[in-house]
Amino acid sequence: MRISVIGTGYLGAVHAACMSSLGHEVVGYDTDSAKVETLSRGVSPFFEPEFEELLQSALATGQLRFTSSAEEAVRGAKLHFICVGTPQQLGSDAADLRFVDAAVQTVADLADCDGLIVGKSTVPVGTAQRLADRLGGAPRLELAWNPEFLREGKAVRDTLHPDRLVFGVTSQHAEKSLLEVYGTIINDGTPYITTDLATAEMVKVAANSFLATKISFINAMAEVCEVANADVVTLSQALGYDERIGRRFLNAGLGFGGGCLPKDIRAFSARAGELGASDALTFLREIDKINMRRRDKVVAVAGAMLGGDFLSKNVAVLGAAFKPNSDDVRDSPALNVAAAMHLKGAAVRVHDPRAIPNARLRFPTLTYCPIIEDACRNTDLIVLATEWDEYRNIDPRTFLSIAREPRLLDARNAVDHDFWSEAGWQVYALGRGVLNA
């Protein structure tokens, strides 16, 4: 099938390459000509495991290409995926839908044959129907919603081997088209659900809200453990054995960030208010507060471990990306903590295996070290803020001779504390009892 992908950011670029790998002819469109040129050379503009290899393979077949001409992308395509961003509005919790509206209008203006517009962007419930009501005339364009469930660091796998597919449609023809597009994936055993437009939109924001709730729940338990001298790691293990709860996303620590969860739960809450159901999602505001409070907690604990004063202290922050296996620093808890300690007078050096270029653009006043030993040299405190495997595998005995004071604040509960303590380090992690600074 001839497919256009409107928007070739993180979601769109991965989706375009994956659809091409399934045998479709795909044209990715973006207004950013530099990004189009980079992708066309087979170079990924972001770090994502397995993506660049898939991109190069798809380009080599001739089944995938990228363009900055909307007309070239849209004309002749039977199906158009909308993969543009929905950032948080400035000064509001609501989602900014300008890019979605513009993308759909572009397709409507340029389409030269009947087809299906398929939204993948995360939008407030009711958006799809509003957009569908605008479509009409000839050629005939239907609108469907097929939410994405990508995890950064596992995006290729999540696209080609998803847990489920959700099709929000208004006709059998639209469902048939989506079944054709995803036929290979469905034949491999992936379950799919066909539903209405509103429910399809709700699935994505409800899933993100549930995950955010689970993360903030265990972080709230960590707050209690810190004053009750209890251990949140053992608590998480005990809770995880309950099959009704499960172990995943019960890792207490610095909390969530990135370009999805924070803004999506805020937009969901804002939309509920617009619909007259604000009371139903008041808990999401507390989820957000708990999450942001963890960043303040890390800074406070770091200060306590340093004797109450950041001035003239050297601090290494290990991690800049909001999560491992990514170079995304949007709303990164690690960078937020690094910047806060810097403002309090600490000399902060940041290391990350992949995210330093992006971090430098956002926080140019911080010092960045491409070599981890350089970041940790002569430090009074090391803060492990993103749980890269590289940090889990540090030999504390080797780093003992590098640091000025052997102190580690494990903000992600990522390392073996007994191993580090036996090597001569003062170690503390969020939720692991009372801090003895």
Secondary structure, DSSP 8 states (H G I E B T S, - for coil): -EEEEE--SHHHHHHHHHHHHTT-EEEEE-S-HHHHHHHHTT--SS--TTHHHHHHHHHHHTSEEEES-HHHHHTT-SEEEE-----B-TTSSSB--HHHHHHHHHHHHH--S-EEEEE-S---TTHHHHHHHH--SSS-EEEEE------TTSHHHHHHS-S-EEEE-SSHHHHHHHHHHTHHHHHTT--EEEE-HHHHHHHHHHHHHHHHHHHHHHHHHHHHHHHHT-BHHHHHHHHHTSTTT-STT---SS---SSSHHHHHHHHHHHHHHTT-GGGGHHHHHHHHHHHHHHHHHHHHHHHHTTS--TT-EEEEE--SSSSS----TT-HHHHHHHHHHHTT-EEEEE-SS-HHHHHHH-TTSEE-SSHHHHHTT-SEEEE-S--HHHHT--HHHHHTT-SS-EEEETT--S-HHHHHHTT-EEEETTBS----
